[in-house]
Amino acid sequence: MLKIRKGGMSLHGVMLALRLFAVRRVLRMCDDVVLAAPFGLILIRLTSFVNREL
């Protein structure tokens, strides 16, 4: 039988650390997407111009 009430707060600490790690990782990924987005938009505009859709 598990003694959950005598386990202490270690589980909560691990859960908090994993959450912070995940948030930082997502924010770094968002930074990369934000840097790449303008180039993608420029390419879309150029291809529309070449195809005479504008």
Distance bins in CASP14 RR format, pairs under 12 A and 6 or more apart:
PFRMAT RR
TARGET T0000
AUTHOR 0000-0000-0000
RMODE 2
METHOD distances of the structure
MODEL  1
2 11 0 0 0 0 0 1 0 0 0 0 0
4 10 0 0 0 0 0 1 0 0 0 0 0
4 11 0 0 0 0 1 0 0 0 0 0 0
4 12 0 0 0 0 0 1 0 0 0 0 0
5 11 0 0 0 0 0 1 0 0 0 0 0
8 14 0 0 0 0 0 1 0 0 0 0 0
9 15 0 0 0 0 0 1 0 0 0 0 0
9 16 0 0 0 0 1 0 0 0 0 0 0
10 16 0 0 0 0 0 1 0 0 0 0 0
10 17 0 0 0 0 0 1 0 0 0 0 0
11 17 0 0 0 0 0 1 0 0 0 0 0
11 18 0 0 0 0 0 1 0 0 0 0 0
12 18 0 0 0 0 0 1 0 0 0 0 0
12 19 0 0 0 0 0 1 0 0 0 0 0
13 19 0 0 0 0 1 0 0 0 0 0 0
13 20 0 0 0 0 1 0 0 0 0 0 0
13 21 0 0 0 0 0 1 0 0 0 0 0
14 20 0 0 0 0 0 1 0 0 0 0 0
14 21 0 0 0 0 0 1 0 0 0 0 0
15 21 0 0 0 0 0 1 0 0 0 0 0
15 22 0 0 0 0 0 1 0 0 0 0 0
16 22 0 0 0 0 0 1 0 0 0 0 0
16 23 0 0 0 0 0 1 0 0 0 0 0
17 23 0 0 0 0 0 1 0 0 0 0 0
17 24 0 0 0 0 0 1 0 0 0 0 0
18 24 0 0 0 0 0 1 0 0 0 0 0
18 25 0 0 0 0 0 1 0 0 0 0 0
19 25 0 0 0 0 0 1 0 0 0 0 0
19 26 0 0 0 0 0 1 0 0 0 0 0
20 26 0 0 0 0 0 1 0 0 0 0 0
20 27 0 0 0 0 0 1 0 0 0 0 0
21 27 0 0 0 0 0 1 0 0 0 0 0
21 28 0 0 0 0 0 1 0 0 0 0 0
22 28 0 0 0 0 0 1 0 0 0 0 0
22 29 0 0 0 0 0 1 0 0 0 0 0
23 29 0 0 0 0 0 1 0 0 0 0 0
23 30 0 0 0 0 0 1 0 0 0 0 0
24 30 0 0 0 0 0 1 0 0 0 0 0
24 31 0 0 0 0 0 1 0 0 0 0 0
25 31 0 0 0 0 0 1 0 0 0 0 0
25 32 0 0 0 0 0 1 0 0 0 0 0
26 32 0 0 0 0 0 1 0 0 0 0 0
26 33 0 0 0 0 0 1 0 0 0 0 0
27 33 0 0 0 0 0 1 0 0 0 0 0
27 34 0 0 0 0 0 1 0 0 0 0 0
28 34 0 0 0 0 0 1 0 0 0 0 0
28 35 0 0 0 0 0 1 0 0 0 0 0
29 35 0 0 0 0 0 1 0 0 0 0 0
29 36 0 0 0 0 0 1 0 0 0 0 0
30 36 0 0 0 0 0 1 0 0 0 0 0
30 37 0 0 0 0 0 1 0 0 0 0 0
31 37 0 0 0 0 0 1 0 0 0 0 0
32 39 0 0 0 0 0 1 0 0 0 0 0
33 39 0 0 0 0 0 1 0 0 0 0 0
33 40 0 0 0 0 0 1 0 0 0 0 0
34 40 0 0 0 0 0 1 0 0 0 0 0
34 41 0 0 0 0 0 1 0 0 0 0 0
36 42 0 0 0 0 0 1 0 0 0 0 0
36 43 0 0 0 0 0 1 0 0 0 0 0
37 43 0 0 0 0 0 1 0 0 0 0 0
37 44 0 0 0 0 0 1 0 0 0 0 0
38 44 0 0 0 0 0 1 0 0 0 0 0
38 45 0 0 0 0 0 1 0 0 0 0 0
39 45 0 0 0 0 0 1 0 0 0 0 0
39 46 0 0 0 0 0 1 0 0 0 0 0
40 46 0 0 0 0 1 0 0 0 0 0 0
40 47 0 0 0 0 1 0 0 0 0 0 0
41 47 0 0 0 0 0 1 0 0 0 0 0
41 48 0 0 0 0 0 1 0 0 0 0 0
42 48 0 0 0 0 0 1 0 0 0 0 0
42 49 0 0 0 0 0 1 0 0 0 0 0
43 49 0 0 0 0 0 1 0 0 0 0 0
43 50 0 0 0 0 0 1 0 0 0 0 0
44 50 0 0 0 0 0 1 0 0 0 0 0
44 51 0 0 0 0 0 1 0 0 0 0 0
44 53 0 0 0 0 0 1 0 0 0 0 0
44 54 0 0 0 0 0 1 0 0 0 0 0
45 51 0 0 0 0 0 1 0 0 0 0 0
45 53 0 0 0 0 1 0 0 0 0 0 0
45 54 1 0 0 1 0 0 0 0 0 0 0
46 53 0 0 0 0 0 1 0 0 0 0 0
46 54 0 0 0 0 0 1 0 0 0 0 0
47 53 0 0 0 0 1 0 0 0 0 0 0
47 54 0 0 0 0 0 1 0 0 0 0 0
48 54 1 0 1 0 0 0 0 0 0 0 0
END
